[in-house]
Structures are given as structure tokens and as C-alpha cells.
Amino acid sequence: MVSLAHSLYQEALPALQLWDEDNQATILVVRKGYSPKLRHITRTHKVNLSGLSEVFHDDSAELEYCKTDVQAADIFTKALPPQKWAPALRLLGIRTDLSSELRTKEGAAATRPK
């Protein structure tokens, strides 16, 4: 119960607004250095938006848009339609099909007399 309550109030609920944003909105917030909708982020997550903005205005770091089709984290942050699950799992390196070698071994095991 303690873990559930902690994760809900400290992580999940404050992050809901972030999940509603795509990375274009995030890029815009970082470039501006502030967002009224994310004013809680400093308090709840200890993230300094103006500090992030300064880092990305410097030439030492670059922030660029990444299409949603190549973002592995989307499977954890969005309600994906069924047709997007297989590509999302592949981005994470999770295989959902049995290799032909495994299918052959399972088939051979099933046909062996007991």
C-alpha cells in the first residue's frame, strides 16, 4: 500500500500532464524555459525548466524532434492502438514470435512418444 500510494501521488498523477504532451510540446517548453501547466514540475520532480532551457541554448547539447513511430517509451506513456503494439515491442527489443528453430524443437517434442 505504501508503494502504491507513493508512486501514485509522487510519480503517476504529476506525470499525467506530461503524458498528454508530445515531444514537440516538450521541445517548445524547454526552449521557452517555462510552462504554466508544468509549474509543479520543480516541486514534484525537482526539475528546473529554466536550467534545462539554458543547457539547450548552449551549443553543448541539442534537442531535436523524434517521430512517435521511433520512440520506444511510447508503449509506457500512451494508449497505443493494437496495430502499433508489435512495432513498439520491436523498438524495445521484445520478440513476440517464436523463431523457426524453437517451433521445430517444440513440434519434435510434441510428436515424441512418452
C-alpha positions, 0 to 999 in steps of 0.5 A: 500500500505504501508503494502504491500510494507513493508512486501514485501521488509522487510519480503517476498523477504529476506525470499525467500532464506530461503524458498528454504532451508530445515531444514537440510540446516538450521541445517548445517548453524547454526552449521557452524555459517555462510552462504554466501547466508544468509549474509543479514540475520543480516541486514534484520532480525537482526539475528546473525548466529554466536550467534545462532551457539554458543547457539547450541554448548552449551549443553543448547539447541539442534537442531535436524532434523524434517521430512517435513511430521511433520512440520506444517509451511510447508503449509506457506513456500512451494508449497505443492502438493494437496495430502499433503494439508489435512495432513498439515491442520491436523498438524495445527489443521484445520478440513476440514470435517464436523463431523457426528453430524453437517451433521445430524443437517444440513440434519434435517434442510434441510428436515424441512418444512418452 
